[in-house]
């Protein structure tokens, strides 16, 4: 009984030590076995692995593609038009041993800070060598490739591979936005004023052409009317002359009746004429001959 009492704790300790000597490497990670802070083994294949209990420890690092957002950075292109650039990078730890030596116990936090420094330096260097129009145009994919290639070289010392670098946002600084908007507004107002001026000029031309056309059409119509009226008067006179030549006495009678009709209107209250005036010939005699004839 006493023997079993002493053996049980020993068995428990042995089992605990045996279990602590075993660890599992996930397929999404890589592991380093450290002994007194020094790397003694690298475990990159997934599965079971072993270490010396109490003496060795395991540090795990993510083997997946990681993302790092760079804080907004103000750059000055060649045309001195300041821009605020927001970028991000994707990277992977390729050499965990070198990565451990480069970042120490800081891990991913230290690595992110180092990557930030590399990307910020490359962003300033590459974007400062071109104009703002190149940065804002669709051709900036070539600029991102230049930044990535330069960052790859510098990140190798960290045991990291930079897979991609992208510019998420490229804007003007806040203090420049108002001035830019005012300039854009002034340009649009100037363009609107020019368009209105051209429209008014075109309207004046159309209006002047229309007025000229009206005058020409009216003049042509009046001329044609005068011609037609003159031809009608000439025809009427010819008819009257022909009728007068055929029966002068009837023509005299017709003219007298017309004169009576025009003169003896209802609104004519008084007429002063000589009694022997020829005007009354047809009133005095049915033949229209003067009295005594």
C-alpha positions as CSV (number, residue, x, y, z in Angstrom):
1,X,0.0,0.0,0.0
2,X,2.8,2.4,0.9
3,X,4.6,1.5,-2.3
4,X,1.6,2.3,-4.5
5,X,1.2,5.6,-2.6
6,X,4.8,6.6,-3.6
7,X,4.6,5.3,-7.2
8,X,1.3,7.2,-8.1
9,X,2.8,10.7,-7.9
10,X,5.9,9.5,-9.8
11,X,3.7,8.1,-12.6
12,X,1.6,11.3,-12.7
13,X,4.8,13.4,-13.1
14,X,6.2,11.1,-15.8
15,X,2.9,11.2,-17.7
16,X,2.8,15.0,-17.4
17,X,6.4,15.3,-18.6
18,X,5.6,13.0,-21.4
19,X,2.6,15.0,-22.5
20,X,4.5,18.3,-22.2
21,X,7.2,16.8,-24.5
22,X,4.6,16.5,-27.3
23,X,3.2,19.3,-29.3
24,X,1.2,19.6,-32.5
25,X,2.1,21.8,-35.4
26,X,-1.0,23.1,-37.2
27,X,-1.0,23.2,-41.1
28,X,-1.6,27.0,-40.8
29,X,1.6,27.7,-38.8
30,X,5.3,27.1,-38.3
31,X,7.0,26.4,-35.0
32,X,10.4,27.1,-33.5
33,X,11.8,25.0,-30.6
34,X,13.8,27.3,-28.4
35,X,16.3,26.2,-25.7
36,X,17.3,29.0,-23.4
37,X,16.2,31.5,-26.0
38,X,18.3,29.9,-28.8
39,X,16.6,28.2,-31.8
40,X,17.4,24.5,-31.8
41,X,14.8,23.2,-34.2
42,X,12.3,24.5,-36.9
43,X,9.1,22.6,-37.4
44,X,7.4,23.5,-40.7
45,X,5.5,20.3,-41.5
46,X,2.1,19.8,-39.8
47,X,1.8,16.9,-37.3
48,X,3.3,15.7,-34.0
49,X,6.6,17.0,-32.8
50,X,8.7,16.6,-29.6
51,X,10.7,18.8,-27.3
52,X,12.5,18.4,-24.0
53,X,10.1,19.3,-21.2
54,X,11.0,22.2,-18.9
55,X,14.1,23.0,-20.9
56,X,12.7,23.7,-24.4
57,X,9.8,25.9,-25.4
58,X,7.7,26.3,-28.6
59,X,7.0,29.6,-30.4
60,X,4.4,29.5,-33.1
61,X,4.1,31.8,-36.1
62,X,1.3,32.1,-38.6
63,X,2.2,30.6,-42.0
64,X,-0.8,32.2,-43.8
65,X,-0.8,35.4,-45.9
66,X,-1.0,38.3,-43.5
67,X,-2.2,41.9,-44.1
68,X,-0.8,45.1,-42.8
69,X,-2.5,48.5,-43.2
70,X,-0.2,51.5,-43.3
71,X,-1.3,54.6,-41.5
72,X,-2.2,57.5,-43.9
73,X,1.0,59.1,-45.2
74,X,1.4,62.5,-46.8
75,X,3.7,62.5,-49.9
76,X,4.9,65.3,-52.1
77,X,5.1,64.4,-55.9
78,X,7.2,66.2,-58.4
79,X,4.6,68.9,-59.0
80,X,4.5,69.8,-55.3
81,X,0.9,68.9,-55.0
82,X,0.7,67.2,-51.7
83,X,-1.3,64.0,-51.4
84,X,-2.5,61.8,-48.6
85,X,-1.9,58.1,-49.4
86,X,-3.5,55.2,-47.6
87,X,-1.9,51.8,-48.5
88,X,-1.8,48.2,-47.3
89,X,0.5,45.2,-47.9
90,X,0.2,41.5,-47.9
91,X,3.1,39.4,-46.7
92,X,4.1,36.0,-45.5
93,X,6.8,34.7,-43.1
94,X,9.1,32.6,-45.2
95,X,12.0,32.0,-42.8
96,X,10.8,31.7,-39.2
97,X,14.4,31.3,-37.9
98,X,15.5,34.6,-39.6
99,X,12.2,36.2,-38.6
100,X,12.9,35.3,-34.9
101,X,16.4,36.7,-35.0
102,X,15.1,39.9,-36.6
103,X,12.1,40.7,-34.4
104,X,13.1,38.8,-31.2
105,X,10.4,38.4,-28.7
106,X,8.3,41.2,-30.2
107,X,6.8,38.9,-32.8
108,X,4.2,40.2,-35.3
109,X,3.9,43.6,-33.5
110,X,7.5,44.4,-34.1
111,X,7.4,42.9,-37.6
112,X,4.4,45.2,-38.4
113,X,6.3,48.2,-37.2
114,X,9.3,47.3,-39.3
115,X,7.1,46.7,-42.4
116,X,5.5,50.1,-41.8
117,X,8.9,51.7,-41.9
118,X,9.8,49.9,-45.1
119,X,6.5,50.7,-46.9
120,X,6.5,54.4,-45.8
121,X,10.0,54.9,-47.0
122,X,9.3,53.3,-50.4
123,X,6.0,55.2,-50.8
124,X,7.8,58.5,-50.3
125,X,10.6,57.5,-52.6
126,X,8.5,56.1,-55.5
127,X,5.6,58.5,-55.3
128,X,7.9,61.5,-54.9
129,X,9.6,60.7,-58.2
130,X,6.4,61.1,-60.3
131,X,3.7,63.8,-60.7
132,X,0.4,63.7,-59.0
133,X,-1.4,63.0,-62.3
134,X,0.6,59.7,-62.6
135,X,-0.5,58.8,-59.0
136,X,-4.1,59.6,-59.6
137,X,-4.3,58.0,-63.1
138,X,-5.1,54.4,-63.9
139,X,-1.4,53.8,-64.6
140,X,-0.5,53.7,-60.9
141,X,-0.4,49.9,-61.0
142,X,3.1,50.3,-62.3
143,X,3.9,52.5,-59.3
144,X,2.5,49.9,-56.9
145,X,4.7,47.2,-58.6
146,X,7.8,49.4,-58.1
147,X,6.9,49.9,-54.4
148,X,6.4,46.1,-53.9
149,X,9.7,45.2,-55.6
150,X,11.7,47.6,-53.6
151,X,9.9,46.5,-50.4
152,X,10.7,42.8,-51.2
153,X,14.4,43.4,-51.1
154,X,14.3,45.2,-47.8
155,X,11.9,42.7,-46.2
156,X,14.2,39.7,-46.9
157,X,16.3,40.6,-43.9
158,X,13.2,40.0,-41.7
159,X,12.5,36.6,-43.2
160,X,9.4,38.0,-44.8
161,X,8.2,38.0,-48.4
162,X,6.1,41.0,-49.5
163,X,3.4,39.5,-51.8
164,X,1.5,42.7,-52.8
165,X,1.3,46.4,-52.1
166,X,-1.9,48.4,-52.9
167,X,-2.9,52.0,-52.7
168,X,-6.4,52.1,-51.1
169,X,-7.0,55.9,-51.2
170,X,-5.2,58.9,-52.6
171,X,-6.7,62.3,-51.6
172,X,-5.7,65.9,-51.1
173,X,-4.9,67.0,-47.6
174,X,-7.9,68.4,-45.7
175,X,-6.5,72.0,-45.7
176,X,-6.2,71.9,-49.5
177,X,-9.6,70.5,-50.2
178,X,-11.5,73.8,-49.7
179,X,-9.0,75.7,-52.0
180,X,-9.3,72.9,-54.6
181,X,-13.1,73.0,-54.4
182,X,-13.2,76.7,-54.8
183,X,-10.9,76.6,-57.8
184,X,-13.1,73.9,-59.3
185,X,-16.2,75.9,-58.6
186,X,-14.6,79.0,-60.1
187,X,-13.6,77.1,-63.3
188,X,-17.2,75.7,-63.6
189,X,-18.7,79.1,-63.1
190,X,-16.4,80.5,-65.8
191,X,-17.3,77.7,-68.2
192,X,-21.0,78.4,-67.4
193,X,-20.6,82.1,-68.0
194,X,-18.8,81.4,-71.4
195,X,-21.6,79.0,-72.4
196,X,-24.3,81.6,-71.5
197,X,-22.4,84.2,-73.4
198,X,-22.1,82.0,-76.5
199,X,-25.8,81.1,-76.1
200,X,-26.8,84.7,-75.9
201,X,-24.7,85.5,-79.0
202,X,-26.2,82.6,-80.9
203,X,-29.7,83.8,-79.8
204,X,-29.0,87.3,-81.0
205,X,-27.9,85.9,-84.3
206,X,-31.0,83.8,-84.6
207,X,-33.2,86.7,-83.5
208,X,-31.6,89.1,-86.0
209,X,-31.9,86.6,-88.8
210,X,-35.6,86.1,-87.9
211,X,-36.2,89.8,-87.8
212,X,-34.5,90.2,-91.2
213,X,-36.5,87.3,-92.6
214,X,-39.7,88.9,-91.3
215,X,-38.8,92.3,-92.9
216,X,-38.0,90.6,-96.2
217,X,-41.1,88.5,-96.2
218,X,-43.3,91.5,-95.3
219,X,-41.6,93.6,-97.9
220,X,-42.0,90.9,-100.5
221,X,-45.7,90.4,-99.5
222,X,-46.4,94.2,-99.6
223,X,-44.7,94.4,-103.0
224,X,-46.7,91.5,-104.3
225,X,-49.8,93.0,-102.8
226,X,-49.1,96.4,-104.5
227,X,-48.5,94.7,-107.7
228,X,-51.7,92.7,-107.5
229,X,-53.6,95.7,-106.3
230,X,-52.2,97.8,-109.2
231,X,-53.0,95.1,-111.7
232,X,-56.5,94.9,-110.3
233,X,-57.0,98.6,-110.4
234,X,-55.7,98.7,-113.9
235,X,-58.1,95.9,-114.9
236,X,-61.0,97.7,-113.1
237,X,-60.2,100.9,-114.8
238,X,-60.0,99.1,-118.1
239,X,-63.4,97.6,-117.4
240,X,-64.8,101.0,-116.5
241,X,-63.2,102.6,-119.5
242,X,-64.7,99.8,-121.7
243,X,-68.1,100.3,-120.1
244,X,-67.9,104.1,-120.4
245,X,-67.0,103.8,-124.1
246,X,-69.9,101.4,-124.7
247,X,-72.6,103.5,-122.9
248,X,-71.3,106.9,-121.6
249,X,-74.8,107.9,-120.4
250,X,-75.1,104.7,-118.2
251,X,-71.6,105.3,-116.8
252,X,-72.5,108.8,-115.8
253,X,-75.6,107.5,-114.1
254,X,-73.6,104.8,-112.3
255,X,-71.1,107.4,-111.1
256,X,-73.8,109.7,-109.9
257,X,-75.5,106.9,-107.9
258,X,-72.2,106.0,-106.3
259,X,-71.6,109.6,-105.4
260,X,-75.1,109.9,-103.8
261,X,-74.5,106.7,-101.9
262,X,-71.2,107.9,-100.4
263,X,-72.4,111.4,-99.7
264,X,-75.9,110.9,-98.3
265,X,-75.0,108.8,-95.3
266,X,-77.0,108.8,-92.1
267,X,-74.3,110.7,-90.2
268,X,-74.3,113.6,-92.8
269,X,-76.7,116.1,-91.4
270,X,-75.9,119.1,-93.6
271,X,-74.8,119.6,-97.2
272,X,-74.2,123.1,-98.7
273,X,-74.4,123.0,-102.5
274,X,-75.6,125.3,-105.2
275,X,-79.1,124.6,-106.4
276,X,-78.0,124.4,-110.0
277,X,-75.1,122.1,-109.2
278,X,-74.5,119.1,-111.5
279,X,-74.6,116.9,-108.5
280,X,-78.4,117.0,-108.5
281,X,-78.8,116.3,-112.2
282,X,-80.3,112.8,-111.7
283,X,-82.4,114.0,-108.8
284,X,-84.0,116.7,-110.9
285,X,-84.3,114.7,-114.1
286,X,-84.5,111.0,-114.7
287,X,-82.2,111.4,-117.7
288,X,-79.6,113.3,-115.8
289,X,-79.7,116.3,-118.2
290,X,-79.5,119.8,-116.8
291,X,-82.8,121.7,-116.4
292,X,-84.1,123.3,-119.6
293,X,-82.6,120.7,-121.9
